[in-house]
């Protein structure tokens, strides 16, 4: 199989690429920046911007499957930037697939497309898209997901969407480093009562789910045109998990706390200030972040187990042990 992976330099994409190579597939990576580590593995790296339709179409040439992981993920920023990358970029990938007669597309989505700021307990894929958007990332990803699913069955293209939740593990440059940075600067506080449960997924199994989806994406398959939540299938207490990570890196546990309501209004004020003054970077708090930290959000992965044969075998505890081993070989801790 010849696979194209967009956003090839990203956290998830690197694991997808490694797993494809390990089973003998031919891989092309599409990325904005040079990727010498991928080239050293035998990956054909094509440089380009997901917003450039010609570059995207050329990258899709002769591909048997496209894994579309490229996205901008942040809790603040301009709508036009999120929309151009996450939504219109997906349109470019779909057009490229049609122009190059690519038969399969696996779209990397996010559970946040159904998140409206309230508790989500054992949610399954029948849940509707959010009725209000707390930041531009989930809104733009939802629009991209809708376009990807609507393209299923057109011009010979089969599509599906995966929603991995809170990917973590070795080589993470986003979730864990951001958490540790806040803790070191004394800016990490518990939001809410501290009893909320969350799902996460070890990155190797998020990648594994993508390969399973591609392999099962066939005519008349239940996978075609559907979405799947992807997690480890074992919800944990959000703040206990955060404190475990802090302990692994020799940082004190979170002791300070504020109410959800307080964090929400602080976030609203900060968002307005950043927008009015056109400040760079992300606010310390936003409404989306406050809701993510205070509410429960975990998912029913029965559909992924049944349709994809997805069986996460790396437990949260084993994942933590591997994370410790990675910490010891890097300067993250």
BAMAR-689663 format. One line per field, with one value per atom (N, C-alpha, C): residue number from 1; atom name; x, y, z. Coordinates in pm, whole numbers. Example, Ala and Ser with C-alpha at 12.3 -4.5 7.8 and 13.67 -1.06 7.14 Angstrom:
num 1	1	1	2	2	2 .
atome N	CA	C	N	CA	C .
x 1319	1230	1320	1285	1367	1290 .
y -569	-450	-330	-225	-106	3 .
z 780	780	780	708	714	787 .
% end
This chain:
num 1	1	1	2	2	2	3	3	3	4	4	4	5	5	5	6	6	6	7	7	7	8	8	8	9	9	9	10	10	10	11	11	11	12	12	12	13	13	13	14	14	14	15	15	15	16	16	16	17	17	17	18	18	18	19	19	19	20	20	20	21	21	21	22	22	22	23	23	23	24	24	24	25	25	25	26	26	26	27	27	27	28	28	28	29	29	29	30	30	30	31	31	31	32	32	32	33	33	33	34	34	34	35	35	35	36	36	36	37	37	37	38	38	38	39	39	39	40	40	40	41	41	41	42	42	42	43	43	43	44	44	44	45	45	45	46	46	46	47	47	47	48	48	48	49	49	49	50	50	50	51	51	51	52	52	52	53	53	53	54	54	54	55	55	55	56	56	56	57	57	57	58	58	58	59	59	59	60	60	60	61	61	61	62	62	62	63	63	63	64	64	64	65	65	65	66	66	66	67	67	67	68	68	68	69	69	69	70	70	70	71	71	71	72	72	72	73	73	73	74	74	74	75	75	75	76	76	76	77	77	77	78	78	78	79	79	79	80	80	80	81	81	81	82	82	82	83	83	83	84	84	84	85	85	85	86	86	86	87	87	87	88	88	88	89	89	89	90	90	90	91	91	91	92	92	92	93	93	93	94	94	94	95	95	95	96	96	96	97	97	97	98	98	98	99	99	99	100	100	100	101	101	101	102	102	102	103	103	103	104	104	104	105	105	105	106	106	106	107	107	107	108	108	108	109	109	109	110	110	110	111	111	111	112	112	112	113	113	113	114	114	114	115	115	115	116	116	116	117	117	117	118	118	118	119	119	119	120	120	120	121	121	121	122	122	122	123	123	123	124	124	124	125	125	125	126	126	126	127	127	127	128	128	128	129	129	129	130	130	130	131	131	131	132	132	132	133	133	133	134	134	134	135	135	135	136	136	136	137	137	137	138	138	138	139	139	139	140	140	140	141	141	141	142	142	142	143	143	143	144	144	144	145	145	145	146	146	146	147	147	147	148	148	148	149	149	149	150	150	150	151	151	151	152	152	152	153	153	153	154	154	154	155	155	155	156	156	156	157	157	157	158	158	158	159	159	159	160	160	160	161	161	161	162	162	162	163	163	163	164	164	164	165	165	165	166	166	166	167	167	167	168	168	168	169	169	169	170	170	170	171	171	171	172	172	172	173	173	173	174	174	174	175	175	175	176	176	176	177	177	177	178	178	178	179	179	179	180	180	180	181	181	181	182	182	182	183	183	183	184	184	184	185	185	185	186	186	186	187	187	187	188	188	188	189	189	189	190	190	190	191	191	191	192	192	192	193	193	193	194	194	194	195	195	195	196	196	196	197	197	197	198	198	198	199	199	199	200	200	200	201	201	201	202	202	202	203	203	203	204	204	204	205	205	205	206	206	206	207	207	207	208	208	208	209	209	209	210	210	210	211	211	211	212	212	212	213	213	213	214	214	214	215	215	215	216	216	216	217	217	217	218	218	218	219	219	219	220	220	220	221	221	221	222	222	222	223	223	223	224	224	224	225	225	225	226	226	226	227	227	227	228	228	228	229	229	229	230	230	230	231	231	231	232	232	232	233	233	233	234	234	234	235	235	235	236	236	236	237	237	237	238	238	238	239	239	239	240	240	240	241	241	241	242	242	242	243	243	243	244	244	244	245	245	245	246	246	246	247	247	247	248	248	248	249	249	249	250	250	250	251	251	251	252	252	252	253	253	253	254	254	254	255	255	255	256	256	256	257	257	257	258	258	258	259	259	259	260	260	260	261	261	261	262	262	262	263	263	263	264	264	264	265	265	265	266	266	266	267	267	267	268	268	268	269	269	269	270	270	270	271	271	271	272	272	272	273	273	273	274	274	274	275	275	275	276	276	276	277	277	277	278	278	278	279	279	279	280	280	280	281	281	281	282	282	282	283	283	283	284	284	284	285	285	285	286	286	286	287	287	287	288	288	288	289	289	289	290	290	290	291	291	291	292	292	292	293	293	293	294	294	294	295	295	295	296	296	296	297	297	297	298	298	298	299	299	299	300	300	300	301	301	301	302	302	302	303	303	303	304	304	304	305	305	305	306	306	306	307	307	307	308	308	308	309	309	309	310	310	310	311	311	311	312	312	312	313	313	313	314	314	314	315	315	315	316	316	316	317	317	317	318	318	318	319	319	319	320	320	320	321	321	321	322	322	322	323	323	323	324	324	324	325	325	325	326	326	326	327	327	327	328	328	328	329	329	329	330	330	330	331	331	331	332	332	332	333	333	333 .
atome N	CA	C	N	CA	C	N	CA	C	N	CA	C	N	CA	C	N	CA	C	N	CA	C	N	CA	C	N	CA	C	N	CA	C	N	CA	C	N	CA	C	N	CA	C	N	CA	C	N	CA	C	N	CA	C	N	CA	C	N	CA	C	N	CA	C	N	CA	C	N	CA	C	N	CA	C	N	CA	C	N	CA	C	N	CA	C	N	CA	C	N	CA	C	N	CA	C	N	CA	C	N	CA	C	N	CA	C	N	CA	C	N	CA	C	N	CA	C	N	CA	C	N	CA	C	N	CA	C	N	CA	C	N	CA	C	N	CA	C	N	CA	C	N	CA	C	N	CA	C	N	CA	C	N	CA	C	N	CA	C	N	CA	C	N	CA	C	N	CA	C	N	CA	C	N	CA	C	N	CA	C	N	CA	C	N	CA	C	N	CA	C	N	CA	C	N	CA	C	N	CA	C	N	CA	C	N	CA	C	N	CA	C	N	CA	C	N	CA	C	N	CA	C	N	CA	C	N	CA	C	N	CA	C	N	CA	C	N	CA	C	N	CA	C	N	CA	C	N	CA	C	N	CA	C	N	CA	C	N	CA	C	N	CA	C	N	CA	C	N	CA	C	N	CA	C	N	CA	C	N	CA	C	N	CA	C	N	CA	C	N	CA	C	N	CA	C	N	CA	C	N	CA	C	N	CA	C	N	CA	C	N	CA	C	N	CA	C	N	CA	C	N	CA	C	N	CA	C	N	CA	C	N	CA	C	N	CA	C	N	CA	C	N	CA	C	N	CA	C	N	CA	C	N	CA	C	N	CA	C	N	CA	C	N	CA	C	N	CA	C	N	CA	C	N	CA	C	N	CA	C	N	CA	C	N	CA	C	N	CA	C	N	CA	C	N	CA	C	N	CA	C	N	CA	C	N	CA	C	N	CA	C	N	CA	C	N	CA	C	N	CA	C	N	CA	C	N	CA	C	N	CA	C	N	CA	C	N	CA	C	N	CA	C	N	CA	C	N	CA	C	N	CA	C	N	CA	C	N	CA	C	N	CA	C	N	CA	C	N	CA	C	N	CA	C	N	CA	C	N	CA	C	N	CA	C	N	CA	C	N	CA	C	N	CA	C	N	CA	C	N	CA	C	N	CA	C	N	CA	C	N	CA	C	N	CA	C	N	CA	C	N	CA	C	N	CA	C	N	CA	C	N	CA	C	N	CA	C	N	CA	C	N	CA	C	N	CA	C	N	CA	C	N	CA	C	N	CA	C	N	CA	C	N	CA	C	N	CA	C	N	CA	C	N	CA	C	N	CA	C	N	CA	C	N	CA	C	N	CA	C	N	CA	C	N	CA	C	N	CA	C	N	CA	C	N	CA	C	N	CA	C	N	CA	C	N	CA	C	N	CA	C	N	CA	C	N	CA	C	N	CA	C	N	CA	C	N	CA	C	N	CA	C	N	CA	C	N	CA	C	N	CA	C	N	CA	C	N	CA	C	N	CA	C	N	CA	C	N	CA	C	N	CA	C	N	CA	C	N	CA	C	N	CA	C	N	CA	C	N	CA	C	N	CA	C	N	CA	C	N	CA	C	N	CA	C	N	CA	C	N	CA	C	N	CA	C	N	CA	C	N	CA	C	N	CA	C	N	CA	C	N	CA	C	N	CA	C	N	CA	C	N	CA	C	N	CA	C	N	CA	C	N	CA	C	N	CA	C	N	CA	C	N	CA	C	N	CA	C	N	CA	C	N	CA	C	N	CA	C	N	CA	C	N	CA	C	N	CA	C	N	CA	C	N	CA	C	N	CA	C	N	CA	C	N	CA	C	N	CA	C	N	CA	C	N	CA	C	N	CA	C	N	CA	C	N	CA	C	N	CA	C	N	CA	C	N	CA	C	N	CA	C	N	CA	C	N	CA	C	N	CA	C	N	CA	C	N	CA	C	N	CA	C	N	CA	C	N	CA	C	N	CA	C	N	CA	C	N	CA	C	N	CA	C	N	CA	C	N	CA	C	N	CA	C	N	CA	C	N	CA	C	N	CA	C	N	CA	C	N	CA	C	N	CA	C	N	CA	C	N	CA	C	N	CA	C	N	CA	C	N	CA	C	N	CA	C	N	CA	C	N	CA	C	N	CA	C	N	CA	C	N	CA	C	N	CA	C	N	CA	C	N	CA	C	N	CA	C	N	CA	C	N	CA	C	N	CA	C	N	CA	C	N	CA	C	N	CA	C	N	CA	C	N	CA	C	N	CA	C	N	CA	C	N	CA	C	N	CA	C	N	CA	C	N	CA	C	N	CA	C	N	CA	C	N	CA	C	N	CA	C	N	CA	C	N	CA	C	N	CA	C	N	CA	C	N	CA	C	N	CA	C	N	CA	C	N	CA	C	N	CA	C	N	CA	C	N	CA	C	N	CA	C	N	CA	C	N	CA	C	N	CA	C	N	CA	C	N	CA	C	N	CA	C	N	CA	C	N	CA	C	N	CA	C	N	CA	C	N	CA	C	N	CA	C	N	CA	C	N	CA	C	N	CA	C	N	CA	C	N	CA	C	N	CA	C	N	CA	C	N	CA	C	N	CA	C	N	CA	C	N	CA	C	N	CA	C	N	CA	C	N	CA	C .
x 84	0	88	51	121	34	88	10	67	-20	17	-28	61	28	51	-56	-41	-3	58	105	210	300	389	482	508	597	527	396	319	334	290	300	236	107	36	91	116	160	287	380	505	482	390	359	287	196	129	232	323	426	512	555	640	568	440	366	341	320	306	436	548	677	707	670	700	632	519	450	475	567	611	541	461	394	492	462	539	473	553	495	551	460	495	441	523	480	467	363	341	355	449	476	528	512	560	710	769	910	988	1120	1200	1180	1186	1167	1281	1403	1517	1504	1438	1424	1335	1235	1149	1221	1295	1370	1471	1529	1626	1561	1429	1356	1310	1333	1291	1160	1114	990	1017	935	941	870	944	886	862	739	700	666	734	707	598	509	402	307	216	118	-18	-87	-216	-317	-287	-375	-350	-251	-215	-275	-386	-455	-369	-285	-201	-97	-36	65	1	-118	-187	-224	-277	-317	-197	-85	35	81	71	113	24	-101	-195	-172	-88	-68	-26	-95	-67	-86	-147	-170	-288	-275	-385	-473	-415	-489	-422	-502	-452	-494	-397	-424	-409	-521	-517	-512	-390	-372	-336	-302	-258	-369	-334	-432	-358	-425	-376	-462	-397	-468	-425	-518	-491	-623	-617	-740	-769	-683	-706	-640	-682	-627	-737	-696	-790	-873	-1003	-1091	-1045	-1001	-965	-848	-757	-644	-691	-770	-823	-905	-989	-1077	-996	-894	-816	-740	-692	-615	-705	-789	-866	-985	-1046	-1164	-1130	-1076	-1042	-927	-835	-728	-783	-887	-952	-1019	-1081	-1139	-1032	-913	-805	-764	-760	-725	-832	-958	-1066	-1061	-1034	-1021	-902	-791	-673	-700	-775	-811	-894	-990	-1074	-992	-907	-828	-729	-678	-577	-634	-767	-835	-787	-771	-735	-861	-856	-978	-1018	-923	-956	-895	-971	-925	-965	-869	-896	-868	-971	-962	-945	-843	-821	-902	-1005	-1092	-1061	-1159	-1140	-1274	-1274	-1398	-1454	-1369	-1416	-1522	-1542	-1645	-1785	-1797	-1928	-1928	-1822	-1810	-1872	-1969	-2037	-2014	-1918	-1885	-1951	-2028	-2095	-2038	-2075	-2028	-2069	-1977	-2005	-1959	-2053	-2021	-2064	-1965	-1989	-2060	-2020	-2082	-2047	-2144	-2113	-2129	-2110	-2104	-2239	-2346	-2476	-2492	-2399	-2407	-2396	-2479	-2474	-2353	-2324	-2219	-2261	-2162	-2189	-2285	-2369	-2463	-2403	-2291	-2218	-2069	-1990	-1847	-1770	-1689	-1614	-1478	-1435	-1315	-1318	-1226	-1231	-1183	-1099	-1047	-1157	-1243	-1345	-1444	-1474	-1568	-1511	-1385	-1323	-1301	-1271	-1255	-1388	-1495	-1627	-1665	-1638	-1668	-1584	-1458	-1374	-1425	-1466	-1519	-1644	-1733	-1856	-1828	-1731	-1695	-1634	-1550	-1487	-1591	-1686	-1788	-1884	-1914	-2005	-1944	-1811	-1744	-1745	-1785	-1784	-1876	-1823	-1902	-1907	-1842	-1842	-1714	-1726	-1610	-1517	-1575	-1496	-1417	-1440	-1366	-1446	-1382	-1441	-1371	-1450	-1394	-1448	-1372	-1418	-1342	-1385	-1322	-1298	-1180	-1146	-1133	-1178	-1173	-1090	-957	-873	-879	-884	-901	-776	-723	-608	-495	-437	-326	-204	-138	-21	77	200	303	437	538	671	668	747	764	652	561	457	524	488	542	432	316	202	138	69	-10	77	169	251	344	419	505	429	309	229	189	150	113	231	348	465	510	498	537	450	320	230	264	293	324	452	554	681	667	576	557	453	404	307	171	139	14	-83	-63	-153	-240	-370	-465	-577	-630	-742	-868	-941	-1065	-1181	-1273	-1388	-1361	-1446	-1440	-1326	-1270	-1160	-1203	-1332	-1381	-1420	-1382	-1421	-1334	-1399	-1332	-1307	-1193	-1159	-1104	-1116	-1054	-929	-832	-714	-677	-584	-540	-389	-325	-182	-156	-60	-45	-24	45	67	-66	-164	-294	-383	-362	-430	-384	-253	-199	-250	-250	-298	-442	-525	-664	-674	-583	-584	-553	-457	-426	-542	-604	-720	-833	-855	-961	-934	-810	-775	-795	-756	-767	-913	-1000	-1142	-1227	-1166	-1241	-1259	-1363	-1391	-1536	-1569	-1709	-1801	-1914	-2014	-1968	-1856	-1810	-1884	-1914	-1978	-1888	-1759	-1664	-1685	-1719	-1732	-1838	-1796	-1890	-1920	-1845	-1874	-1759	-1792	-1694	-1671	-1554	-1519	-1443	-1493	-1416	-1303	-1184	-1068	-1006	-1011	-951	-890	-833	-782	-894	-1014	-1127	-1124	-1048	-1042	-1036	-1153	-1156	-1081	-1013	-937	-978	-952	-974	-874	-924	-840	-724	-754	-652	-559	-606	-515	-412	-459	-369	-267	-314	-222	-117	-160	-64	35	-8	85	196	156	255	351	297	383	481	433	520	634	604	706	818	784	883	931	906	957	901	776	706	598	567	466	327	237	99	24	-83	-168	-245	-233	-302	-403	-372	-464	-582	-697	-815	-903	-981	-1083	-1208	-1321	-1446	-1454	-1535	-1559	-1615	-1708	-1770	-1667	-1580	-1476	-1382	-1337	-1247	-1313	-1442	-1516	-1515	-1544	-1551	-1412	-1313	-1175	-1138	-1175	-1148	-1218	-1343	-1419	-1353	-1310	-1244	-1112	-1035	-906	-924	-1021	-1047	-1079	-1165	-1204	-1083	-999	-880	-784	-758	-665	-718	-849	-906	-901	-935	-939	-800	-702	-565	-479	-536	-464	-333	-342	-225	-185	-56	-6	-8	2	1	-139	-148	-276	-298	-421	-450	-423	-395	-373	-498	-615	-741	-838	-918	-1027	-1149	-1264	-1384	-1372	-1315	-1296	-1205	-1094	-1000	-1063	-1135	-1201	-1297	-1374	-1471	-1402	-1295	-1221	-1162	-1116	-1052	-1152	-1275	-1371	-1476	-1500	-1608	-1554	-1644	-1611	-1633	-1539	-1557	-1486	-1567	-1517	-1620	-1575	-1652	-1667	-1773	-1801	-1731	-1635	-1561	-1607	-1730	-1783	-1782	-1816	-1822	-1683	-1580	-1444	-1400	-1438	-1404	-1471	-1598	-1675	-1637	-1634	-1614	-1467	-1378	-1236	-1153	-1209	-1128	-1028	-1061	-971	-970	-852	-838	-714	-730	-613	-553	-426	-361	-254	-226	-133	-217	-218	-299	-243	-323	-275	-152	-150	-36	89	75	189	236	140	176	256	219	294	436	452	587	673	613	687	718	626	650	767	776	888	1020	1023	1144	1184	1083	1112	1164	1103	1150	1298	1342	1480	1579	1531	1619	1607	1524	1504	1520	1503	1509	1372	1268	1130	1115	1172	1155	1252 .
y -119	0	124	223	350	452	507	596	736	835	974	1014	1076	1126	1276	1354	1499	1538	1655	1696	1600	1557	1444	1467	1592	1618	1617	1596	1602	1480	1493	1389	1259	1263	1144	1092	1182	1141	1059	1095	1020	875	853	716	640	708	643	600	690	661	543	543	434	299	299	173	127	221	184	124	188	138	0	-19	-145	-264	-240	-352	-356	-269	-277	-186	-92	0	109	168	279	408	500	619	747	838	975	1068	1162	1258	1396	1467	1604	1697	1792	1879	2014	2115	2249	2263	2190	2206	2079	2086	1967	1862	1736	1626	1525	1563	1472	1339	1340	1215	1117	1168	1079	1032	1121	1082	973	980	878	740	738	612	560	638	598	659	760	827	932	935	1042	1164	1270	1390	1496	1539	1645	1767	1878	2001	2083	2136	2218	2259	2348	2400	2338	2292	2228	2325	2455	2556	2576	2507	2517	2398	2417	2304	2230	2301	2234	2143	2194	2114	1991	2008	1895	1790	1833	1740	1660	1728	1660	1555	1587	1494	1370	1383	1271	1172	1208	1125	983	886	743	687	763	714	617	512	419	464	541	593	721	814	938	942	965	991	1142	1209	1356	1398	1418	1458	1605	1673	1813	1901	1985	2075	2176	2287	2381	2360	2328	2301	2403	2483	2584	2627	2695	2740	2887	2953	3094	3124	3230	3268	3319	3354	3411	3302	3332	3237	3207	3308	3284	3188	3188	3095	2952	2931	2798	2746	2831	2790	2754	2834	2809	2677	2641	2519	2398	2407	2290	2258	2360	2337	2338	2451	2460	2367	2346	2249	2110	2074	1945	1939	2050	2056	2032	2089	2068	1920	1854	1712	1630	1661	1589	1610	1732	1761	1686	1686	1613	1465	1408	1267	1238	1326	1306	1321	1423	1446	1334	1274	1169	1028	1017	887	807	874	805	736	609	539	554	591	593	715	771	883	860	866	861	1000	1064	1201	1200	1270	1281	1399	1368	1469	1484	1525	1548	1533	1477	1472	1609	1712	1847	1897	1828	1871	1854	1776	1760	1820	1892	1945	2084	2098	2227	2286	2230	2287	2218	2113	2040	1899	1828	1692	1603	1516	1419	1283	1201	1075	958	873	756	794	905	956	865	840	763	850	789	867	921	886	943	1087	1132	1268	1371	1475	1577	1669	1741	1843	1947	2015	2116	2222	2272	2378	2517	2522	2647	2613	2706	2682	2771	2709	2783	2830	2778	2831	2787	2840	2817	2678	2615	2485	2381	2354	2252	2288	2417	2460	2429	2468	2445	2296	2219	2074	2006	2053	1997	2020	2139	2167	2079	2058	1969	1826	1780	1645	1628	1724	1715	1704	1781	1775	1639	1588	1459	1347	1348	1243	1258	1382	1405	1357	1350	1307	1155	1083	937	888	800	742	823	939	1023	1002	987	972	859	755	639	654	761	785	738	660	618	693	741	821	777	808	793	893	912	1009	946	968	921	1042	1021	1128	1084	1083	1047	1157	1116	1212	1222	1343	1370	1270	1275	1185	1224	1123	1149	1032	1056	954	1014	932	981	1065	1168	1263	1366	1366	1469	1606	1699	1835	1937	1888	1979	1962	1849	1832	1830	1734	1720	1839	1884	2000	2125	2147	2263	2253	2133	2108	2136	2084	2101	2247	2316	2456	2540	2513	2586	2556	2430	2391	2460	2463	2525	2674	2736	2881	2915	2813	2837	2878	2838	2880	2765	2658	2544	2536	2554	2547	2451	2384	2294	2377	2341	2410	2318	2365	2285	2201	2102	2020	1919	1891	1795	1651	1626	1488	1446	1527	1497	1387	1299	1188	1223	1179	1205	1079	1074	971	1029	945	982	862	880	767	773	661	650	658	738	775	656	552	436	373	377	317	411	540	633	608	587	557	422	324	191	196	278	291	345	434	489	381	295	187	89	59	-30	29	160	225	215	240	232	91	-8	-148	-193	-134	-174	-84	16	111	55	-26	-95	-71	-95	-81	-170	-116	-186	-213	-155	-170	-69	-107	-10	107	96	204	324	299	407	508	634	742	759	691	699	760	798	853	754	769	679	755	743	791	691	743	659	700	610	636	506	513	392	310	367	293	275	359	350	492	554	691	700	814	838	974	993	1125	1222	1329	1426	1476	1516	1582	1482	1361	1257	1225	1219	1188	1300	1424	1537	1532	1504	1498	1383	1273	1163	1209	1281	1331	1429	1515	1610	1538	1434	1357	1292	1241	1177	1274	1401	1502	1584	1530	1590	1730	1748	1874	1850	1950	1932	1918	1848	1833	1965	1968	2088	2099	2214	2233	2347	2450	2564	2528	2588	2560	2684	2687	2791	2723	2787	2729	2734	2648	2649	2784	2836	2963	3075	3079	3183	3169	3045	3022	3060	3031	3062	3212	3291	3436	3497	3442	3487	3460	3342	3308	3400	3433	3523	3661	3712	3843	3839	3733	3722	3710	3632	3620	3756	3833	3965	4058	4050	4136	4103	3972	3931	3974	3963	4000	4150	4229	4374	4432	4379	4432	4358	4256	4175	4122	4068	4015	3881	3853	3727	3619	3495	3384	3355	3260	3219	3275	3313	3356	3244	3281	3182	3098	3159	3087	3130	3035	3062	2984	3013	2939	2792	2766	2629	2552	2613	2547	2524	2624	2609	2490	2479	2370	2235	2230	2106	2058	2150	2114	2081	2128	2112	2004	1968	1873	1733	1637	1501	1488	1423	1392	1262	1157	1026	959	858	815	663	622	482	443	351	313	179	141	13	4	114	109	82	145	123	-21	-74	-214	-309	-282	-372	-359	-235	-215	-223	-175	-168	-280	-350	-446	-377	-256	-175	-227	-263	-313	-249	-139	-79	-173	-206	-302	-238	-112	-40	38	-7	57	194	272	402	386	283	259	224	135	99	221	300	422	516	526	611	560	428	373	407	399	434	583	662	806	839	770	789	757	646	607	715	773	881	1004	1039	1154	1143	1022	1001	1019	1016	1031	1168	1255	1389	1493	1618	1726	1775	1694	1736	1751	1657	1661	1758 .
z 0	0	0	-79	-79	-6	102	188	187	186	207	345	423	556	556	572	580	723	736	868	921	831	859	978	1012	1125	1260	1260	1384	1471	1594	1697	1651	1618	1574	1442	1349	1215	1219	1306	1313	1353	1446	1487	1376	1305	1192	1088	1056	955	998	1122	1170	1165	1198	1195	1051	959	819	766	797	751	809	936	1004	937	873	807	657	610	472	374	421	330	282	169	115	161	214	277	216	189	150	258	302	403	343	380	334	453	445	559	511	595	558	574	667	699	665	654	628	738	700	795	777	813	790	864	982	1056	982	909	830	704	641	522	554	675	714	729	746	757	622	516	383	338	410	373	266	163	64	123	147	208	102	92	0	83	56	131	63	146	93	203	170	265	234	337	318	255	260	201	52	-3	-144	-219	-291	-354	-456	-531	-631	-565	-457	-387	-323	-268	-204	-308	-422	-526	-576	-596	-644	-543	-415	-311	-308	-349	-348	-463	-556	-675	-639	-696	-685	-543	-455	-319	-316	-237	-214	-97	-8	108	155	203	262	408	495	636	654	676	685	832	882	1021	1036	927	935	991	1088	1149	1235	1261	1361	1485	1597	1723	1827	1872	1973	2034	2148	2214	2187	2110	2077	1943	1880	1750	1658	1536	1440	1372	1355	1289	1147	1072	933	919	1018	1014	1039	1145	1173	1054	1000	890	766	736	615	622	742	757	781	883	927	839	781	698	549	502	360	325	419	396	372	447	426	290	249	114	8	29	-67	-74	42	44	-29	-4	-72	-223	-264	-407	-466	-392	-438	-453	-359	-367	-491	-518	-637	-766	-771	-892	-919	-813	-828	-811	-804	-794	-673	-560	-436	-383	-348	-308	-162	-72	71	141	234	317	461	551	695	750	803	853	1005	1054	1198	1251	1326	1384	1533	1610	1754	1826	1947	2024	2058	2048	2081	1984	1871	1777	1836	1944	2008	2149	2185	2321	2332	2424	2441	2580	2654	2784	2901	2876	2984	2995	3101	3120	3004	2962	2857	2909	2951	3017	2930	2893	2809	2679	2622	2500	2383	2294	2174	2050	1933	1809	1764	1833	1798	1849	1931	1985	1872	1876	1770	1786	1681	1692	1796	1851	1954	1901	1990	1953	1977	2048	2066	2065	2014	1998	2095	2179	2280	2229	2115	2049	1903	1825	1680	1640	1720	1682	1661	1761	1738	1628	1615	1511	1373	1350	1219	1193	1298	1281	1251	1313	1284	1138	1088	948	856	893	815	818	937	950	866	871	793	643	596	455	419	508	481	474	567	568	450	413	301	170	164	42	25	128	119	8	-75	-183	-310	-310	-430	-508	-637	-726	-682	-626	-588	-459	-384	-261	-139	-55	72	185	282	390	526	629	766	851	975	1064	1200	1255	1389	1482	1607	1707	1828	1815	1931	2037	2163	2271	2358	2371	2456	2432	2313	2282	2366	2418	2501	2487	2530	2523	2486	2469	2432	2305	2304	2192	2182	2275	2278	2295	2208	2218	2248	2288	2308	2445	2467	2588	2715	2723	2844	2864	2761	2781	2826	2770	2811	2957	2999	3138	3231	3196	3281	3285	3173	3168	3261	3260	3349	3496	3525	3663	3711	3628	3667	3692	3620	3634	3741	3810	3916	3864	3741	3679	3657	3729	3716	3841	3822	3934	3897	3996	3973	3948	3844	3812	3846	3928	3967	4090	4111	4233	4233	4114	4107	4099	4074	4067	3925	3827	3689	3629	3549	3483	3337	3286	3146	3081	2950	2869	2804	2779	2701	2616	2525	2444	2426	2453	2431	2281	2242	2101	2008	2055	1969	1928	2019	1985	1907	1920	1830	1687	1670	1537	1487	1575	1538	1488	1551	1509	1366	1329	1193	1090	1119	1026	1015	1129	1127	1044	1060	983	833	794	652	598	677	633	621	705	702	612	553	472	331	316	190	149	22	-20	65	104	185	327	368	506	594	719	810	844	814	846	755	629	531	573	581	614	760	849	991	1072	1195	1288	1402	1467	1577	1686	1809	1923	1949	1976	2002	2135	2233	2364	2417	2536	2601	2663	2670	2724	2874	2944	3091	3149	3172	3227	3359	3377	3500	3556	3685	3744	3684	3628	3557	3644	3767	3849	3916	3940	3987	3879	3755	3643	3624	3630	3618	3729	3850	3962	3946	3887	3860	3765	3662	3566	3633	3717	3789	3880	3948	4036	3958	3839	3756	3719	3712	3673	3793	3913	4037	4062	4024	4050	4155	4237	4341	4280	4349	4299	4301	4226	4222	4354	4419	4547	4542	4462	4452	4363	4389	4308	4297	4189	4171	4119	4134	4087	3935	3880	3736	3693	3768	3733	3727	3827	3829	3710	3684	3572	3439	3428	3305	3279	3382	3361	3344	3410	3386	3240	3193	3054	2956	2985	2897	2890	3004	3008	2931	2954	2885	2734	2693	2549	2488	2554	2504	2500	2601	2607	2494	2475	2369	2233	2214	2085	2063	2166	2152	2129	2201	2193	2091	2028	1928	1985	2106	2174	2112	2115	2061	2169	2123	2217	2267	2358	2412	2552	2585	2722	2821	2944	3048	3070	3053	3070	2961	2913	2820	2867	2812	2849	2811	2694	2650	2746	2784	2874	3011	3061	3191	3188	3081	3071	3057	2981	2965	3097	3180	3306	3417	3404	3513	3489	3365	3334	3305	3313	3272	3122	3055	2913	2882	2875	2838	2748	2671	2555	2546	2482	2456	2326	2332	2212	2156	2188	2140	1988	1920	1774	1717	1772	1722	1748	1864	1894	1794	1764	1679	1532	1481	1337	1296	1382	1347	1408	1505	1579	1669	1710	1793	1937	1986	2122	2186	2258	2322	2425	2409	2497	2585	2561	2647	2747	2873	2975	3011	3080	3126	3214	3297	3386	3306	3207	3124	3044	2997	2926	3013	3140	3233	3251	3258	3272	3150	3031	2910	2906	2958	2962	3054	3166	3258	3188	3113	3042	2941	2876	2780	2850	2964	3040	3071	3102	3143	3030	2906	2792	2725	2784	2728	2836	2797	2895	2936	2902	2936	3087	3163	3307	3373 .
% end
